Amino acid sequence: MTTIEFFYDISSPWTYFACDRIESFCERNGADLVWKPFLVGGVFNKVNPSVYQRRENPVPPKDDYYQKDMADWARHQGITMIKPSVFPLNSVKALRGAFVAIDEDAVSAYSRACFEAYWRDDKDLSQEDVLRTVVTSVGMDAASFFERIGDDAVKRRLFETTDDLIARGGFGSPTFFIDGDDMYFGNDRLELMQSAIDRKNTA
């Protein structure tokens, strides 16, 4: 069976689009989906600081197209995408929570709820009351959730996943790996991933 690892940070708009598509993509291909929450800021700090440089020195025509591109993707996928009032998002607690959701077999619903809360409903997930609403909406116990995201073991898992992506050549979100070593970056790479899986299946 094909395995697809999905490295994601909720603070990335392009990853919101990818999250909307990756599960159905895996279902169509009979692939095993492995959710990999990571800190994209940690990756930027270590291997991709140009992201910060670009924010400090914007290129207006490029930024205008960037906004158009996101609107086009949202329309294409039939989802709502807004410009959050808080950006960039401090997604640390939400991402730690994704590991709790993984352990409770609720990561799909939880991750989607986080993306929608931030990118659709303009909710600041760094705030515990907002995150609590997300947690309870997917049937998870809030008291247990907040206790666990403070555990050193959960914190360590987030750092380990971030370091793992860097070690494997990743530099942003979303990043996908097919069967461990075939890397793809970006929501718009699913078509190339399909071609790779098709080649594998006909080899």
Order of alpha helices (4+ residues) and beta strands (2+ residues): beta-alpha-beta-alpha-alpha-alpha-alpha-alpha-alpha-alpha-alpha-beta-beta-alpha
